[in-house]
Every structure is written in C-alpha cells, then in structure tokens.
Amino acid sequence: MRQLTLGVQLKERATFASFLTARNSELVAHLRHLAQTASAGATWIAGPHTAGKSHLLQAVCAAAPAGKRVAYLPLESLLPFGPGARDGAEELETAC
C-alpha cells in the first residue's frame, strides 16, 4: 500500500494569539491545555459557519510541542479519499 500526500497544511495565521476570544475564553483555555498535554478523551467544538472552529483546531496543532504527533484532518478535504484517508490517525496523540 502506498501512502498519498494530501494538500492540507495549517494556515500561518491560525494561532491562539490571532483568535478573537470574546465569549470563548474557557474553550480557548481548554484547547491550549490540550495542545500541551496528552489528555485522553474528546472535545467537540460546535458553532455556526465562520465562527472560527477550523481556526481553533489548527491553533491546537500549531501550539503542540515539537515531537508531539498531531494532525489537522479537515474531513471535507478527505471525503474524496474515502474512510481510508484516516488510516493511522489512531497513532496520533491529537487529531483535529
């Protein structure tokens, strides 16, 4: 089996510093903590279109310490590749 490279990369501006926290300070604090630790479990982020969900998920990946296995996996971009596009994600410490 050959692994294909997906054209997905983090946006440079998608960091916690550039996110307008407003009423989401508790969520941002939680995500900052997740970025730094290897906590088990899941966090579900919901909100309207353009609320900043993708920005925050990419910020988690960008804030992870070097050597931590993290990945931003935008499901809409992975759809054409089918369920196999997520193969190996269980090996990640954090999957966004």
Secondary structure as the mmCIF struct_conf table of DSSP 4:
data_model
#
loop_
_struct_conf.conf_type_id
_struct_conf.id
_struct_conf.beg_label_comp_id
_struct_conf.beg_label_asym_id
_struct_conf.beg_label_seq_id
_struct_conf.end_label_comp_id
_struct_conf.end_label_asym_id
_struct_conf.end_label_seq_id
HELX_LH_PP_P HELX_LH_PP_P1 GLN A 3 LEU A 6
BEND BEND1 GLY A 7 GLY A 7
TURN_TY1_P TURN_TY1_P1 GLU A 12 ARG A 13
BEND BEND2 THR A 15 PHE A 16
TURN_TY1_P TURN_TY1_P2 ALA A 17 SER A 18
BEND BEND3 PHE A 19 PHE A 19
HELX_RH_3T_P HELX_RH_3T_P1 ALA A 22 ASN A 24
HELX_RH_AL_P HELX_RH_AL_P1 SER A 25 GLN A 36
BEND BEND4 THR A 37 THR A 37
BEND BEND5 GLY A 41 GLY A 41
TURN_TY1_P TURN_TY1_P3 HIS A 49 THR A 50
BEND BEND6 ALA A 51 GLY A 52
HELX_RH_AL_P HELX_RH_AL_P2 LYS A 53 ALA A 63
BEND BEND7 ALA A 64 ALA A 64
HELX_LH_PP_P HELX_LH_PP_P2 PRO A 65 PRO A 65
TURN_TY1_P TURN_TY1_P4 ALA A 66 GLY A 67
STRN STRN1 VAL A 70 ALA A 71
HELX_RH_AL_P HELX_RH_AL_P3 LEU A 75 LEU A 78
HELX_RH_3T_P HELX_RH_3T_P2 LEU A 79 PHE A 81
HELX_RH_3T_P HELX_RH_3T_P3 PRO A 83 ARG A 86
TURN_TY1_P TURN_TY1_P5 ASP A 87 GLY A 88
HELX_RH_3T_P HELX_RH_3T_P4 ALA A 89 GLU A 91
BEND BEND8 GLU A 93 GLU A 93
STRN STRN2 THR A 94 ALA A 95
#
